[in-house]
Amino acid sequence: MSGHDTDVRVVDCRGLACPEPVWRTRQAMHDLAAGAELEVLATDPMAEIDLAVFCQRSGHELLHADTRDGVLRARIRVRKAPRQGAD
């Protein structure tokens, strides 16, 4: 993790099933500036794959994803510029 962890918005999706973690992540990103980071917490076993696909399709950068004790912690950097049709 970076030294700027206090500036990272956390989206707690523990206990939520697909598609809720991706939907809440996407909603949280609307308020963030380009280059900002978001940490997503999720317990859905498919969340890591779903978030990776979401980032790939929307142009956001999945910086890190790690699951410990059944909780995924995924760090995502918001894309620098909107991609046509990505949202």
Secondary structure per residue as TSV (DSSP state, phi and psi in degrees):
chain	resnum	aa	ss	phi	psi
A	1	M	-	360.0	154.9
A	2	S	-	-84.6	173.5
A	3	G	T	-77.2	-1.4
A	4	H	T	-106.9	29.2
A	5	D	G	-59.0	-27.5
A	6	T	G	-68.6	-19.8
A	7	D	G	-92.1	0.5
A	8	V	-	-90.3	126.4
A	9	R	E	-77.7	138.1
A	10	V	E	-108.6	132.1
A	11	V	E	-112.8	112.2
A	12	D	E	-93.3	106.4
A	13	C	E	-112.1	18.4
A	14	R	T	-61.3	135.2
A	15	G	T	87.5	-5.1
A	16	L	-	-100.7	143.7
A	17	A	-	-103.6	163.3
A	18	C	T	-52.3	135.3
A	19	P	T	-99.6	10.6
A	20	E	H	-55.9	-45.2
A	21	P	H	-58.4	-42.2
A	22	V	H	-69.6	-42.8
A	23	W	H	-60.8	-45.8
A	24	R	H	-67.5	-34.7
A	25	T	H	-62.9	-48.4
A	26	R	H	-59.4	-44.0
A	27	Q	H	-62.7	-42.2
A	28	A	H	-63.4	-31.6
A	29	M	H	-70.3	-22.6
A	30	H	T	-60.9	-27.7
A	31	D	T	-94.6	-0.6
A	32	L	S	-102.7	146.1
A	33	A	-	-77.6	156.4
A	34	A	T	-56.4	135.8
A	35	G	T	91.4	-13.0
A	36	A	-	-68.3	158.0
A	37	E	E	-115.6	149.2
A	38	L	E	-130.7	136.9
A	39	E	E	-111.8	127.1
A	40	V	E	-109.6	129.2
A	41	L	E	-107.2	128.8
A	42	A	E	-149.5	150.3
A	43	T	-	-113.2	-8.1
A	44	D	-	-63.9	124.6
A	45	P	T	-60.6	-21.3
A	46	M	T	-94.6	-2.3
A	47	A	H	-60.1	-40.1
A	48	E	H	-62.3	-45.1
A	49	I	H	-66.1	-45.5
A	50	D	H	-60.2	-43.5
A	51	L	H	-68.2	-37.0
A	52	A	H	-63.4	-43.6
A	53	V	H	-66.1	-43.0
A	54	F	H	-57.3	-46.6
A	55	C	H	-63.7	-43.7
A	56	Q	H	-61.4	-43.2
A	57	R	H	-75.2	-29.6
A	58	S	H	-100.5	-9.6
A	59	G	T	90.6	3.0
A	60	H	-	-77.4	161.4
A	61	E	E	-109.6	117.9
A	62	L	E	-80.4	106.3
A	63	L	E	-81.3	-35.4
A	64	H	E	-162.9	141.2
A	65	A	E	-144.5	126.5
A	66	D	E	-144.8	133.0
A	67	T	E	-111.2	124.7
A	68	R	E	-134.8	134.4
A	69	D	T	52.6	36.0
A	70	G	T	79.5	5.8
A	71	V	E	-116.0	121.5
A	72	L	E	-81.3	134.6
A	73	R	E	-120.1	109.6
A	74	A	E	-115.6	130.4
A	75	R	E	-106.5	127.1
A	76	I	E	-127.0	134.8
A	77	R	E	-99.9	130.2
A	78	V	-	-67.8	136.5
A	79	R	-	-58.5	154.8
A	80	K	S	-77.2	-34.6
A	81	A	S	-143.7	145.5
A	82	P	-	-60.3	140.2
A	83	R	-	-100.3	137.7
A	84	Q	T	-57.1	122.1
A	85	G	T	74.5	8.0
A	86	A	-	-75.9	-29.7
A	87	D	-	-94.8	360.0
